[in-house]
Amino acid sequence: MQQAAGFSQKIKHFFTFERTFFFILIIAFLIRFWHLDLKLLHHDEAIHAWFSYELLTRGAWAYDPSYHGPFLYFVTAGMFSFLGDSDLVARILPALFGFLLIPLVWCIHRIGYIDKKQTLLAALLLALSPDMVYFSRFLRHDIFMLFFTFLLLVAILYYFEYGQTKYAIVGALATAGALSCKEEMPVILLIFASFFIFAIYRRKFTLPREWKYDLILGAFIVIAIMSVLYSAFGAHIDTLVGQNFTANTTGWYKAIEHWTAMHNQQRLGGPLYFYIPLYFLYELPIFILAIVGTLQIFGKGLNPSLFIRRLKNRIKYSGSSPVPTAELAAISLQQLKSRDVISTKSDEFFRFCAYWMITVMAFYAIVGEKVPWLIIPQLLPMCIVAVYKLNWQKMVFALVGCLFLAVMTWHVAFVPADINEPIVQVQNSEDLREVMQLIDASDHVVVASKNYWPLPWYYRGERWNKIKFYGDIVEEQTLTQDNPGVIILHDGASYPSIEGYDKKTFKLGYWFSYYDNEDRMIAYYLHRDGRMGSINIDVFTPHEWS
């Protein structure tokens, strides 16, 4: 017994708070950076990487709201200039920004908004979350915007705590970075502003005396950075002022016009509850803990145990002169209803996180575009709400739940094959590796299909010279006139055969098909098998290649 007790003490002594947090950082780093090029770039990743390459090699970039803000393209082009253009290099910065979310949890702990247990668990949830890991290994704007959003929150909290201008500057840099990523960031800013302005009014937070000067300085920094980036360092001033100084041709007007149209069109639509099944698929422990945490946060004032404790305290200090029970109940209920309990800054922080989570979930539920990467702006505050008021039951549930998160993370991020999961949206198939081997072995290739990405990325620069491209199917004689080594057609607009060639069908891109699996959803949930939807290509190669 003494030996066991001594061993237990050694374990506790070794796994200090600081060492445990550092261990979580190591785990987070490894699962974000290990084998970053394991899978081919997603359809959108290939487009973003190609635009970044074009920016580097030709200086060609102009704001188009269809492809979001400039930050991703300039930083990715910078990475290509230093380390070369490749799938791995394209994903380094997303992985880094996804990893840096976790040190920001430590920053919040340093000023007393969350305790040690909450810090460790929030960091662990962010480290292991399948969506956080998957989209940290993914060249899209969302992970950059998420980091800047969290950095902005940290800057706000530090500004309230210390009232120093340097934190206002950090907040301005974070705001400019986030606004230079995606067009929904103004909504996130409205969510932040609506809570904190009201909290200041309620005197939950206090602004320093110089806050007006800091606000003006911050606004100047935001405008300056966004003007530089959105104008492509002055190359496209018309993005800022419009063509011939007309307002309806400015970048901000085009952004509103485009995304309003996309919302109304619902090109990638879905029901209001679109993201809820995704939480059940990938983030179930976090989702359950966040529901419990939300109920605790907003139900704190009417907590029955708190009501009983207040009654007992009232009786204890009433001395020998008894107070009628009805009067005690009336007094205690009045105190509870008026939230007579002094709120700590931690309580107010968690109230904000719950408000942030609920409002951002409502926003993305309403938005007409429903895509899996939009789950991570909702998931970040959810991971924090999940650690509210930790007790041993919640801790045990969370740690067991982390095994679920780890298994799902391994499945979606590290299985080197096509996976039948909604998280992939439209992922380029691993079948393309065989197709690209055929292209590499050929001196002349014909592509006659509307569906051909990610080939422009993988055959960028001079490598595209050997590819003759037609936007759609053409006559067989035109396809074969130069005796190409590879002919690629969409399988829905193809030929049954081409003389002298063998045909093989490959998946170009694939997705989880709800309609093909809706009659066996429980079995799918447990086995993650079933039929995929896919875009297919017919690849013709000369007989002698067979």
CORZIFEN-V710132 format. One record per residue. N is the residue number from 1. RES is the residue in one letter. OMEGA is omega in radians with two decimals (NA if undefined). Layout:
N|RES|OMEGA, N|RES|OMEGA
//
This chain:
1|M|-3.13, 2|Q|3.13, 3|Q|3.12, 4|A|3.13, 5|A|3.13, 6|G|3.10, 7|F|3.11, 8|S|3.12, 9|Q|3.12, 10|K|3.11, 11|I|3.14, 12|K|-3.13, 13|H|-3.11, 14|F|-3.09, 15|F|3.05, 16|T|3.12, 17|F|-3.09, 18|E|-3.14, 19|R|3.13, 20|T|3.11, 21|F|3.12, 22|F|3.10, 23|F|3.09, 24|I|3.09, 25|L|3.14, 26|I|3.11, 27|I|-3.12, 28|A|-3.13, 29|F|-3.08, 30|L|-3.06, 31|I|3.03, 32|R|-3.04, 33|F|-3.08, 34|W|3.04, 35|H|-3.09, 36|L|-3.12, 37|D|-3.14, 38|L|-3.13, 39|K|3.07, 40|L|3.07, 41|L|3.02, 42|H|3.13, 43|H|-3.12, 44|D|3.11, 45|E|-3.12, 46|A|3.11, 47|I|-3.13, 48|H|3.11, 49|A|-3.13, 50|W|3.08, 51|F|3.13, 52|S|3.09, 53|Y|3.10, 54|E|3.10, 55|L|-3.13, 56|L|-2.99, 57|T|-3.09, 58|R|-3.09, 59|G|-3.02, 60|A|2.96, 61|W|3.02, 62|A|-3.05, 63|Y|3.03, 64|D|-3.07, 65|P|3.08, 66|S|-3.07, 67|Y|3.01, 68|H|-2.92, 69|G|-2.96, 70|P|-2.97, 71|F|-3.09, 72|L|-3.02, 73|Y|-3.11, 74|F|-3.12, 75|V|3.12, 76|T|3.06, 77|A|3.09, 78|G|3.09, 79|M|3.12, 80|F|-3.12, 81|S|-3.12, 82|F|-2.96, 83|L|-3.10, 84|G|-3.09, 85|D|3.13, 86|S|3.09, 87|D|-3.09, 88|L|-3.13, 89|V|-3.14, 90|A|-3.05, 91|R|-3.10, 92|I|-3.10, 93|L|3.01, 94|P|3.12, 95|A|3.14, 96|L|-3.13, 97|F|3.06, 98|G|3.09, 99|F|-3.06, 100|L|3.02, 101|L|-3.00, 102|I|3.02, 103|P|3.11, 104|L|3.03, 105|V|3.09, 106|W|-3.14, 107|C|3.12, 108|I|3.09, 109|H|-3.05, 110|R|-3.13, 111|I|2.91, 112|G|3.14, 113|Y|3.05, 114|I|-3.11, 115|D|-3.04, 116|K|-3.14, 117|K|3.12, 118|Q|3.13, 119|T|-3.11, 120|L|-3.10, 121|L|3.10, 122|A|3.11, 123|A|-3.14, 124|L|3.12, 125|L|3.11, 126|L|-3.12, 127|A|-3.01, 128|L|-3.09, 129|S|-3.13, 130|P|-3.14, 131|D|3.12, 132|M|3.13, 133|V|-3.08, 134|Y|-3.08, 135|F|2.91, 136|S|3.09, 137|R|-2.88, 138|F|-3.07, 139|L|2.98, 140|R|-3.07, 141|H|-2.93, 142|D|-3.10, 143|I|3.06, 144|F|3.14, 145|M|-3.12, 146|L|3.10, 147|F|-3.13, 148|F|3.09, 149|T|-3.13, 150|F|3.09, 151|L|3.09, 152|L|3.12, 153|L|3.12, 154|V|3.13, 155|A|3.12, 156|I|-3.12, 157|L|3.13, 158|Y|3.11, 159|Y|3.07, 160|F|-3.06, 161|E|-3.00, 162|Y|3.10, 163|G|-3.09, 164|Q|-3.08, 165|T|-3.09, 166|K|3.12, 167|Y|3.03, 168|A|3.10, 169|I|3.08, 170|V|3.11, 171|G|3.12, 172|A|3.10, 173|L|3.12, 174|A|3.13, 175|T|3.13, 176|A|3.12, 177|G|-3.12, 178|A|3.13, 179|L|3.10, 180|S|3.12, 181|C|-3.02, 182|K|-2.99, 183|E|3.12, 184|E|-3.12, 185|M|3.07, 186|P|3.09, 187|V|3.10, 188|I|3.11, 189|L|3.09, 190|L|3.10, 191|I|3.11, 192|F|-3.06, 193|A|-3.09, 194|S|3.14, 195|F|-3.00, 196|F|3.07, 197|I|3.10, 198|F|3.11, 199|A|3.08, 200|I|3.10, 201|Y|3.12, 202|R|3.13, 203|R|3.01, 204|K|3.04, 205|F|-3.11, 206|T|3.10, 207|L|3.05, 208|P|-3.08, 209|R|-3.06, 210|E|-2.99, 211|W|-3.13, 212|K|3.11, 213|Y|3.12, 214|D|3.12, 215|L|3.12, 216|I|3.11, 217|L|3.14, 218|G|3.13, 219|A|3.10, 220|F|3.14, 221|I|-3.13, 222|V|-3.11, 223|I|-3.11, 224|A|-3.11, 225|I|-3.13, 226|M|3.12, 227|S|3.13, 228|V|-3.06, 229|L|-3.08, 230|Y|3.07, 231|S|-3.10, 232|A|3.14, 233|F|3.06, 234|G|-3.10, 235|A|-3.12, 236|H|3.12, 237|I|-3.13, 238|D|3.06, 239|T|-3.11, 240|L|-3.02, 241|V|-3.13, 242|G|3.07, 243|Q|-3.08, 244|N|3.07, 245|F|3.08, 246|T|-3.01, 247|A|-3.06, 248|N|3.02, 249|T|3.10, 250|T|-3.12, 251|G|-3.09, 252|W|3.13, 253|Y|3.12, 254|K|3.14, 255|A|3.13, 256|I|-3.11, 257|E|-3.08, 258|H|-3.03, 259|W|2.97, 260|T|3.11, 261|A|3.14, 262|M|3.12, 263|H|-3.12, 264|N|-3.13, 265|Q|-3.07, 266|Q|3.13, 267|R|3.07, 268|L|-3.00, 269|G|3.12, 270|G|-3.13, 271|P|3.14, 272|L|-3.09, 273|Y|-3.03, 274|F|-3.03, 275|Y|-3.11, 276|I|3.08, 277|P|3.11, 278|L|3.06, 279|Y|3.12, 280|F|-3.13, 281|L|-2.95, 282|Y|-2.97, 283|E|-2.99, 284|L|3.14, 285|P|3.14, 286|I|-3.12, 287|F|-3.14, 288|I|3.13, 289|L|3.14, 290|A|3.07, 291|I|3.12, 292|V|-3.14, 293|G|3.13, 294|T|3.11, 295|L|3.12, 296|Q|-3.09, 297|I|-3.07, 298|F|3.10, 299|G|-3.06, 300|K|-3.06, 301|G|-3.13, 302|L|3.13, 303|N|-3.10, 304|P|-3.14, 305|S|3.09, 306|L|3.11, 307|F|-3.14, 308|I|-3.13, 309|R|3.12, 310|R|3.08, 311|L|-3.13, 312|K|3.12, 313|N|3.13, 314|R|3.11, 315|I|-3.09, 316|K|-3.06, 317|Y|3.13, 318|S|3.08, 319|G|-3.07, 320|S|-3.14, 321|S|-3.07, 322|P|3.08, 323|V|-3.13, 324|P|-3.11, 325|T|3.14, 326|A|3.14, 327|E|3.10, 328|L|-3.12, 329|A|-3.13, 330|A|-3.14, 331|I|-3.08, 332|S|3.12, 333|L|3.12, 334|Q|3.13, 335|Q|-3.13, 336|L|-3.10, 337|K|3.14, 338|S|-3.13, 339|R|-3.06, 340|D|3.13, 341|V|3.14, 342|I|-3.13, 343|S|3.03, 344|T|3.11, 345|K|3.06, 346|S|3.10, 347|D|-3.12, 348|E|3.10, 349|F|3.13, 350|F|3.06, 351|R|3.09, 352|F|-3.09, 353|C|3.10, 354|A|3.10, 355|Y|3.10, 356|W|-3.13, 357|M|-3.07, 358|I|-3.09, 359|T|-3.13, 360|V|3.04, 361|M|3.11, 362|A|3.14, 363|F|-3.10, 364|Y|3.04, 365|A|-3.10, 366|I|-3.09, 367|V|-3.04, 368|G|3.13, 369|E|-3.13, 370|K|3.14, 371|V|-2.96, 372|P|-3.10, 373|W|3.09, 374|L|3.07, 375|I|-3.02, 376|I|3.02, 377|P|3.09, 378|Q|-3.04, 379|L|-3.11, 380|L|3.10, 381|P|3.12, 382|M|3.12, 383|C|3.13, 384|I|3.11, 385|V|-3.11, 386|A|-3.07, 387|V|-3.14, 388|Y|3.05, 389|K|-3.13, 390|L|2.94, 391|N|-3.03, 392|W|3.12, 393|Q|-3.14, 394|K|3.13, 395|M|3.13, 396|V|3.12, 397|F|-3.10, 398|A|-3.11, 399|L|3.03, 400|V|3.11, 401|G|3.12, 402|C|3.05, 403|L|3.06, 404|F|-3.14, 405|L|-3.12, 406|A|3.13, 407|V|-3.13, 408|M|3.09, 409|T|3.10, 410|W|-3.08, 411|H|-3.02, 412|V|-3.02, 413|A|-2.96, 414|F|3.02, 415|V|-3.03, 416|P|-3.13, 417|A|3.05, 418|D|-3.11, 419|I|-3.07, 420|N|-3.03, 421|E|3.11, 422|P|-3.09, 423|I|-3.05, 424|V|-3.06, 425|Q|3.06, 426|V|-3.08, 427|Q|3.04, 428|N|-3.02, 429|S|3.04, 430|E|3.03, 431|D|-3.07, 432|L|3.10, 433|R|3.10, 434|E|3.10, 435|V|-3.11, 436|M|3.02, 437|Q|3.08, 438|L|3.12, 439|I|-3.12, 440|D|-3.10, 441|A|-3.09, 442|S|3.09, 443|D|-3.09, 444|H|-3.07, 445|V|3.06, 446|V|3.06, 447|V|-3.12, 448|A|-3.05, 449|S|3.03, 450|K|-3.14, 451|N|-3.06, 452|Y|3.06, 453|W|0.34, 454|P|-3.05, 455|L|3.11, 456|P|3.09, 457|W|-3.07, 458|Y|3.08, 459|Y|-3.13, 460|R|3.11, 461|G|-3.07, 462|E|-3.13, 463|R|3.13, 464|W|-3.05, 465|N|-3.10, 466|K|-3.13, 467|I|3.05, 468|K|-2.98, 469|F|2.97, 470|Y|-3.08, 471|G|-3.14, 472|D|-3.11, 473|I|3.09, 474|V|-3.11, 475|E|-3.11, 476|E|-3.14, 477|Q|3.11, 478|T|-3.14, 479|L|-2.98, 480|T|-2.97, 481|Q|3.14, 482|D|3.14, 483|N|-3.11, 484|P|3.10, 485|G|3.13, 486|V|3.00, 487|I|-3.09, 488|I|3.11, 489|L|2.98, 490|H|-3.04, 491|D|3.09, 492|G|3.08, 493|A|-2.99, 494|S|3.06, 495|Y|3.08, 496|P|3.10, 497|S|3.02, 498|I|-3.05, 499|E|3.12, 500|G|-3.07, 501|Y|2.97, 502|D|-3.12, 503|K|3.03, 504|K|-3.11, 505|T|3.12, 506|F|2.97, 507|K|3.02, 508|L|3.08, 509|G|-3.08, 510|Y|3.13, 511|W|3.04, 512|F|-3.12, 513|S|3.12, 514|Y|-3.04, 515|Y|3.11, 516|D|-3.09, 517|N|-3.00, 518|E|-3.14, 519|D|-3.13, 520|R|-3.03, 521|M|3.12, 522|I|3.10, 523|A|3.10, 524|Y|-3.11, 525|Y|-3.08, 526|L|-3.03, 527|H|-3.11, 528|R|3.09, 529|D|3.11, 530|G|-3.04, 531|R|3.08, 532|M|2.86, 533|G|-3.11, 534|S|2.90, 535|I|-3.05, 536|N|3.06, 537|I|3.00, 538|D|-3.13, 539|V|-3.14, 540|F|3.08, 541|T|-3.11, 542|P|-3.09, 543|H|-3.05, 544|E|3.11, 545|W|-3.04, 546|S|NA
//
